[in-house]
Amino acid sequence: MAVYTDVGAEDLEAFLADYDVGRLRSFKGIAEGVENSNFLVLTDRAPFILTLYEKRVEPADLPFFLGLMHHLAARGVPCPTPIRARDGESLRDLCGRPAAMVSFLSGVWPRRILPGQCAALGGALAGMHQAGADFSLRRPNNLSVAGWRLLFAGCEARADQVESGLRAELARDLADIAESWPVGLPSGVIHADLFPDNVFFDGETLTGLIDFYFACNDFLVYDLAVCLNAWCFERDLQFNATKARMLLNAYARVRPLSPAEVAAIPLLARGAAVRFLLTRLYDWLNQIEGALVTPKDPREYLAKLRFHRDVRSAAAYGLA
Amino acid sequence: MAVYTDVGAEDLEAFLADYDVGRLRSFKGIAEGVENSNFLVLTDRAPFILTLYEKRVEPADLPFFLGLMHHLAARGVPCPTPIRARDGESLRDLCGRPAAMVSFLSGVWPRRILPGQCAALGGALAGMHQAGADFSLRRPNNLSVAGWRLLFAGCEARADQVESGLRAELARDLADIAESWPVGLPSGVIHADLFPDNVFFDGETLTGLIDFYFACNDFLVYDLAVCLNAWCFERDLQFNATKARMLLNAYARVRPLSPAEVAAIPLLARGAAVRFLLTRLYDWLNQIEGALVTPKDPREYLAKLRFHRDVRSAAAYGLA
């Protein structure tokens, strides 16, 4: 939640001169996005979002992310469309950073999730997976099983500072999950970080999917497992079976799930819980003095992990 | 540059239900304002700025600030207009903070100031002073001579950490200024903080004066002295006599300056330099670990103070 790079009006005006987007009326740095600097830019034609990519984004990945947004938006997925400059490029440079402008999506992200929003999410996620099927670029999921092991190695020695016994508990989960991780499930481009703050709504109507900067290739149903964790637990960490049922069934109505996918959901949900538990644990144990971003409590995902560990079949998630 | 209070979409929707501003389409926390949390709110009718007043603003002062904006906007000053809720009030409550919505002003603030912008500023400042003449509320300037003494007392012991000899130098300036500070100059409501980031332009056309949270009653020409410091020095701290001449003469064309006001400008400019030097010095010496705001270098204003100290008459500023 920060603006890392100071952009002056004169810099922005010179940048916009290479686009056909109208005349600059106003721009504001926005407190959104942990990794990048974002600005809401208003011209006399429309609002846009301008992103300057900061250190934590690998420049080599940017053609994948921007290409994916072009691809999905062209197929009707409600995601930001990168704006091409007059030279046809959407990835340019501003204030010494790689920078891109994308279309503005209206809508707000929910703090108190309605079951109907979970249904809308499920349908939109399945639609995104279908639309991504013929996207030609590839990006591996660096935050899958092998990546979790690296993260765990980097913080296991201090894991018990967060909760006594956490190191041993996580080591067992990692071993279990690695041993049982599925092979051969339908794969494609996944969002991989579809938390509520990345999904905009107007009431229960989904108006936007944003923040594709963790998108990668992996099992499609793993994306659904991420959403189960992020959307279907209440603030007291109780699992909400109604929301899960609506999410999964709405997804399956658009893209039917194979029996192997359905069978894999409990393990994938457990894996997704490990993934966010580990990144949060890592950030928690490696807080930077004076950082602009407050790390999230890893114990939220420990509770979710324990829940999924005891689930024997996808029926527990309400999948019809 | 921060958002201190987390506002959820549901909170904001409930808040907006008390206004006749249309339906919420989107809102973003904006990285603007050191003291408060600010949001750009887009409804299906217009953009607005929503401010939540945080700890550093005295709630008792809010009726003055909001009343002043109402008063000035009604008289054609290009400043934000507070929006009244259906009950007629513009000061309300959101997420446990006093909160107000104001109209959105387009335009951008300049990093590289054009002389024509100084002329536009001078005219707008004089117009604001005239429009404020019949504003009935009053607020003393806590950051005038008596306030500077308090600030100095709070940091003089460590002033030499910033520059050797600074304590003695500032003590002499404060004594000189207090002894010669004028009495009886034309007074009224002043902005008191009209730095470039508080003034919006479309090219050389001034489109907005914002951030009235230091506004108070004082000598009108002191406001001009603040602007001389903030607008008429180059990045290398050289004084730009062309900009000063354009600022002062454009002001005087709208509100003619009396001989006593003209004679007072060098001392008031020196006082204004002391005022910003002292608050920057105080913030520099009292940096908060992990603060969201980086303090500004006080030495910028030390250079300006030294410049004004040697000025004998307003002719040096180009006043015709």
Contacts between the chains, C-beta under 8 A, distances in Angstrom:
chain1	res1	chain2	res2	distance
A	1	B	3	6.8
A	1	B	29	7.3
A	2	B	2	8.0
A	2	B	31	7.1
A	2	B	292	8.0
A	3	B	1	6.8
A	3	B	31	4.4
A	8	B	111	3.6
A	8	B	112	7.5
A	9	B	108	3.6
A	9	B	109	6.5
A	9	B	110	6.2
A	9	B	111	6.5
A	10	B	110	7.2
A	10	B	111	5.8
A	10	B	112	5.6
A	11	B	111	7.8
A	12	B	108	7.6
A	13	B	108	7.9
A	24	B	108	6.5
A	25	B	106	4.2
A	25	B	107	7.4
A	25	B	202	7.6
A	26	B	104	7.6
A	26	B	105	7.8
A	26	B	106	4.7
A	26	B	107	6.4
A	26	B	108	6.3
A	26	B	200	7.6
A	27	B	108	6.5
A	28	B	28	7.4
A	28	B	30	4.3
A	28	B	31	7.2
A	28	B	32	6.2
A	28	B	40	5.6
A	29	B	1	7.3
A	29	B	30	6.4
A	29	B	31	3.6
A	29	B	32	7.0
A	30	B	28	4.3
A	30	B	29	6.5
A	30	B	30	5.8
A	30	B	31	6.7
A	30	B	40	7.6
A	31	B	2	7.1
A	31	B	3	4.4
A	31	B	28	7.2
A	31	B	29	3.6
A	31	B	30	6.7
A	31	B	31	5.7
A	32	B	28	6.2
A	32	B	29	7.0
A	40	B	28	5.6
A	40	B	30	7.5
A	40	B	40	6.2
A	42	B	47	7.4
A	42	B	106	6.9
A	47	B	42	7.4
A	104	B	26	7.6
A	105	B	26	7.8
A	106	B	25	4.2
A	106	B	26	4.7
A	106	B	42	6.9
A	107	B	25	7.3
A	107	B	26	6.4
A	108	B	9	3.6
A	108	B	12	7.6
A	108	B	13	7.9
A	108	B	24	6.5
A	108	B	26	6.3
A	108	B	27	6.6
A	109	B	9	6.5
A	110	B	9	6.2
A	110	B	10	7.2
A	111	B	8	3.6
A	111	B	9	6.5
A	111	B	10	5.8
A	111	B	11	7.8
A	112	B	8	7.6
A	112	B	10	5.7
A	200	B	26	7.6
A	202	B	25	7.6
A	289	B	289	7.0
A	289	B	290	6.4
A	290	B	289	6.3
A	290	B	290	4.0
A	290	B	291	7.4
A	291	B	290	7.4
A	292	B	292	6.4
